[in-house]
Amino acid sequence: MKQISKELRKHALYLSHKCQDGNLQSVFSCLDIVWVLYDKIMNWSPETARDDNRDFFIISKGQATLALYPVLIEKGYFTMDEIAPEIGNFNSRYCIQTDLTKFDGGIENNAGSLGHGLPFATGIANANKIKKSSSNVYVLCGDGEFCEGTMWESCIFASAKKLDNLCVIIDDNNSVGAMVDMGDMKQKLETFNFDVRVVDGHDTEEIEKVFNQLKTMKNGKPKAVIAKTVRGFGSKTMTEHDIWFHKSPNAEELELLSKEVELA
Amino acid sequence: MRRAFLKRVADMIRNEADTTFFTVDIGMWAIRDVLAEFPDRCTNVGIYEDGMISIAAGMARRGLAPTIFGIQPYLIERTLEQIKMDLAYQKLGVNIVGTGAAVDYPKYGYSHYCAEDLHVIKAIPGCEFIAPGSAKQFIQLFNSTYRDGHPTFFRVSDHPNSKYDPDVEFNKAVVMQKGSKATVIAVSIMLDDVMEVCKNLDVTVLYYTTLEPFDRETLSKYYNDGKILIVEPQFEGSLTFDVIKTFEGKPVMVEEVAFPREIFRNYGTYEEKMQYYGLTKENIKLKLEKLIGAEYGCLQK
């Protein structure tokens, strides 16, 4: 694992430890994707975070919102020193799932309940078309989240409106497999007229290559990336024990898990 | 009222480049020209109210002023969490205009009835709810709120007042007459009936078209021994909390002419329903007489 992937995971562990909450398995499965988007793909920087033509990153799988802070820390938008002492506290603006009304830039939506981020992102992408803005919209969804009806409603709209400025990322960590057989997601999305790519969601170079390729395809078709990921990736303990779906580390566990990540 | 709204939509789309209009497959004929001329901003999206609310929220996030048109129960009840999360929680302004007020589709059954709309929306802070009593009032209220940055719900009734049509302002009750024996809150399309009953009585009549927020300031000036009659074309109790909060610390005696809180399993005509549930001049008169004659602790049912 690259050093940056380790650093991001250690940040997430520390923040989860500090606020004593979080869904770390889900965070670890998508951290590499979020990092590549902010570091290599999106028209976004701390200096341009409020620009009208910036690219948008929307978290639809709200349980993984804790993946966003580590990335924004590494990009220099926030510092660990400002977030860690107060995350989750009564009057803090930093919580497990974000509240955009407490920020002027950096946070683009409120997440939490599933089936909201994708239609919201679709609306932003449609507005970008109306405004003739070059802004692209990236939205991170869970595979399980696609059980929600609004996800498919958004696909109808995105396809009908030819939103090729919208890129739907499915963090496919096989959550839905434990619930129902969703069949072939790639085929389903292609039926909705999406350009679809399947990538290894932990291979940052492959992710970058695919996003860059899709970004140039202004062909009237919305984009989708199905990222094959592993829940808890980067920590052996987390991948083997599903209790880490919703558990925060105590001091001892923080040390153990951080070491695991460092050695991964 | 519906025609006035759609005409306003056509003007808005033609003249204001940051406005959008999405209909959930109703009203297309009236705006067919703008649908054809401005397909990017004026669209019949198909039938999915849930997603539509969130998509409109996304457009509002980018500074546009979206308006959605559909049928009241689907716009409000089906979509409740989208309203809560994507509009209210994120403080984003979208106009949601619903036809099919209360029992305006009287033969369709419970799926199309929506007497509970205000009660439901009042559960989500930050939303505005407007129930105009005429086409003129719809335009006045729409024009003053459609860019105010709040989720704003408009109940479009097919049975507007025909005799009394005062000018209205957002969040401001109209004092129709002043009196001392009781205060009558006439809501939206109930104004004609209320005025017919009250015009020669010594009672105050306040006319409300903005129901959330509720103009407590005006009501607070007309305590009238706390005798308040609410005449509302919606579930009983939809405004009781507001009335009690208005007179906090003082006793109030509230009577209501309103739809009962039950599932309506009958059909027939609009008039039959209004008669059956007591939203009539006779019942207004009866409740008012009872209220005026009542003393605290012995209000007869």
HADDOCK unambig.tbl for C-alpha pairs under 7 A between the chains (distance, minus, plus):
assign (segid A and resid 100 and name CA) (segid B and resid 90 and name CA) 6.70 0.50 0.50
assign (segid A and resid 101 and name CA) (segid B and resid 90 and name CA) 6.24 0.50 0.50
assign (segid A and resid 110 and name CA) (segid B and resid 90 and name CA) 6.56 0.50 0.50
assign (segid A and resid 116 and name CA) (segid B and resid 54 and name CA) 6.53 0.50 0.50
assign (segid A and resid 116 and name CA) (segid B and resid 82 and name CA) 6.95 0.50 0.50
assign (segid A and resid 119 and name CA) (segid B and resid 51 and name CA) 5.72 0.50 0.50
assign (segid A and resid 119 and name CA) (segid B and resid 54 and name CA) 5.33 0.50 0.50
assign (segid A and resid 119 and name CA) (segid B and resid 55 and name CA) 4.89 0.50 0.50
assign (segid A and resid 120 and name CA) (segid B and resid 54 and name CA) 4.92 0.50 0.50
assign (segid A and resid 120 and name CA) (segid B and resid 55 and name CA) 4.84 0.50 0.50
assign (segid A and resid 120 and name CA) (segid B and resid 57 and name CA) 6.13 0.50 0.50
assign (segid A and resid 120 and name CA) (segid B and resid 58 and name CA) 4.41 0.50 0.50
assign (segid A and resid 121 and name CA) (segid B and resid 58 and name CA) 5.99 0.50 0.50
assign (segid A and resid 122 and name CA) (segid B and resid 55 and name CA) 5.90 0.50 0.50
assign (segid A and resid 122 and name CA) (segid B and resid 58 and name CA) 6.88 0.50 0.50
assign (segid A and resid 123 and name CA) (segid B and resid 55 and name CA) 3.96 0.50 0.50
assign (segid A and resid 123 and name CA) (segid B and resid 56 and name CA) 5.80 0.50 0.50
assign (segid A and resid 123 and name CA) (segid B and resid 57 and name CA) 6.74 0.50 0.50
assign (segid A and resid 123 and name CA) (segid B and resid 58 and name CA) 4.05 0.50 0.50
assign (segid A and resid 123 and name CA) (segid B and resid 59 and name CA) 4.75 0.50 0.50
assign (segid A and resid 124 and name CA) (segid B and resid 58 and name CA) 4.49 0.50 0.50
assign (segid A and resid 124 and name CA) (segid B and resid 59 and name CA) 5.05 0.50 0.50
assign (segid A and resid 124 and name CA) (segid B and resid 61 and name CA) 6.86 0.50 0.50
assign (segid A and resid 124 and name CA) (segid B and resid 62 and name CA) 6.15 0.50 0.50
assign (segid A and resid 126 and name CA) (segid B and resid 59 and name CA) 6.95 0.50 0.50
assign (segid A and resid 127 and name CA) (segid B and resid 59 and name CA) 5.06 0.50 0.50
assign (segid A and resid 127 and name CA) (segid B and resid 62 and name CA) 6.29 0.50 0.50
assign (segid A and resid 130 and name CA) (segid B and resid 40 and name CA) 6.58 0.50 0.50
assign (segid A and resid 150 and name CA) (segid B and resid 50 and name CA) 6.39 0.50 0.50
assign (segid A and resid 150 and name CA) (segid B and resid 51 and name CA) 4.97 0.50 0.50
assign (segid A and resid 153 and name CA) (segid B and resid 48 and name CA) 6.54 0.50 0.50
assign (segid A and resid 153 and name CA) (segid B and resid 51 and name CA) 5.74 0.50 0.50
assign (segid A and resid 154 and name CA) (segid B and resid 51 and name CA) 6.25 0.50 0.50
